[in-house]
Amino acid sequence: MPSPQIEAVIDLDAFGANLTALAECAPSSMLLTVVKADAYGHGMVPMARAARAAGSAWLGAATVEEALALRAAGDRGPLLCWLASPGADFASAIEADVEVTASSVEQLDEILAAGPSRPKVQLKVDTGLSRNGAHGVHWTELVAAAAAAQHAGRVEVTGVWSHFACADEPAHPANDAQEAVFVAAVDEAVAAGLEPGIRHLSNSAATLSRPSAHFDLVRVGIAAYGIRPDPGMTYPTRLTPVMTLRARLAQVKRISAGAGVSYGHTWTAERDTTLGLVPMGYGDGIAVSASSRAQVQVGGERASVAGRVCMDQFVVDLGDRPAERGDVATLFGPGHDGEPTAEDWAAASGTIAYEVVTRLGGRTVRTYRGGT
Ligand SMILES: *Cc1c(COP(=O)(O)O)cnc(C)c1O
């Protein structure tokens, strides 16, 4: 069987173990696994299946389209989505038993207008992230409108939730402030005559570090994929990176000292050396900012990116080690065999590991290992 030129190997057993470990962090809460953005680049449908198999009661998607794609792939379990511009297909979502989120009275009205059935709606309060959700008087209006619609039998409010701004910095004062606003917002919903249903506030970072914010459910994304929300933190929970990204060298050649490498000749060989050509570039999601900075592993040893990352390829400096065309270059993996991690790539390219894995695409072929 021909092996793919660029392969992202996804370890479903590591994913399942991460989810089990995260569930143990929040033993009295349900687990919602976030599979938005193609499961952070890992492939939405297989990761959704694996999450259910690992006991994740809920799945979460950003958009209605993502949620409907999960239903089309056969997923039937509790599923929440939360980000919708005007014109979103709420009718199909409701029909498919997807729980949708209302972040404003206007959005609640859109959901109610979408169909005759009694939709399950969760209400999103903005507790200080200043992103999606209703805050202040808008929250008061939203709970009043939702209570009226529920009273009229037009909607079933199933949850109240919010999202942290700084959970990856556990000592940041915004965390306590947001949690207090959240508790007050739930109280306000109750005072307006609503059963708040499930209450949830925590992302991965808060699941790992802030038990007071676990409430009825925790929404885990990045940690499920084995990446720490903040690479500077050590968490008591053991997480294993799920994705290994590798490519087979398209060419290996010897060059002489003084040769300039890749566009702009931003890197010059200081001595005679061997170069390997990795057939991946920014068309596949490799950041140009990793140029001359990130490392790969070839033949058990690290090799640095030499010169600029191009659209389809980049060059690594192999020094004097023996190497041949077709050798495997591991860009990142769990790090257990000395290979770099996605966190290392993030540090080398000036971004966060969330972006390193999520932006992968182009010609990358995903293969899955483990699972049941
Ligand atoms: C993406 C997202 C999450 C997951 O965040 P992580 O930091 O990846 O755990 C949780 N909740 C919402 C609303 C999100 O958009």
The ligand as an SDF file (V2000), in Angstrom:
LIG
                    3D

 15 15  0  0  0  0  0  0  0  0999 V2000
  -13.5560   26.0230   21.9930 C   0  0  0  0  0  0  0  0  0  0  0  0
  -14.4450   26.1130   23.1570 C   0  0  0  0  0  0  0  0  0  0  0  0
  -14.2300   25.3250   24.2930 C   0  0  0  0  0  0  0  0  0  0  0  0
  -13.0220   24.4430   24.4860 C   0  0  0  0  0  0  0  0  0  0  0  0
  -11.9270   25.2290   24.8790 O   0  0  0  0  0  0  0  0  0  0  0  0
  -10.5220   24.5300   25.2040 P   0  0  0  0  0  0  0  0  0  0  0  0
   -9.6790   25.6250   25.7080 O   0  0  0  0  0  0  0  0  0  0  0  0
  -10.0380   23.9660   23.9040 O   0  0  0  0  0  0  0  0  0  0  0  0
  -10.8230   23.4790   26.1930 O   0  0  0  0  0  0  0  0  0  0  0  0
  -15.1720   25.3570   25.2890 C   0  0  0  0  0  0  0  0  0  0  0  0
  -16.2590   26.1450   25.1890 N   0  0  0  0  0  0  0  0  0  0  0  0
  -16.4700   26.9440   24.1340 C   0  0  0  0  0  0  0  0  0  0  0  0
  -17.6710   27.8120   24.0890 C   0  0  0  0  0  0  0  0  0  0  0  0
  -15.5740   26.9670   23.0870 C   0  0  0  0  0  0  0  0  0  0  0  0
  -15.7920   27.7690   22.0260 O   0  0  0  0  0  0  0  0  0  0  0  0
  1  2  1  0
  2  3  1  0
  2 14  2  0
  3  4  1  0
  3 10  2  0
  4  5  1  0
  5  6  1  0
  6  7  2  0
  6  8  1  0
  6  9  1  0
 10 11  1  0
 11 12  2  0
 12 13  1  0
 12 14  1  0
 14 15  1  0
M  END
$$$$
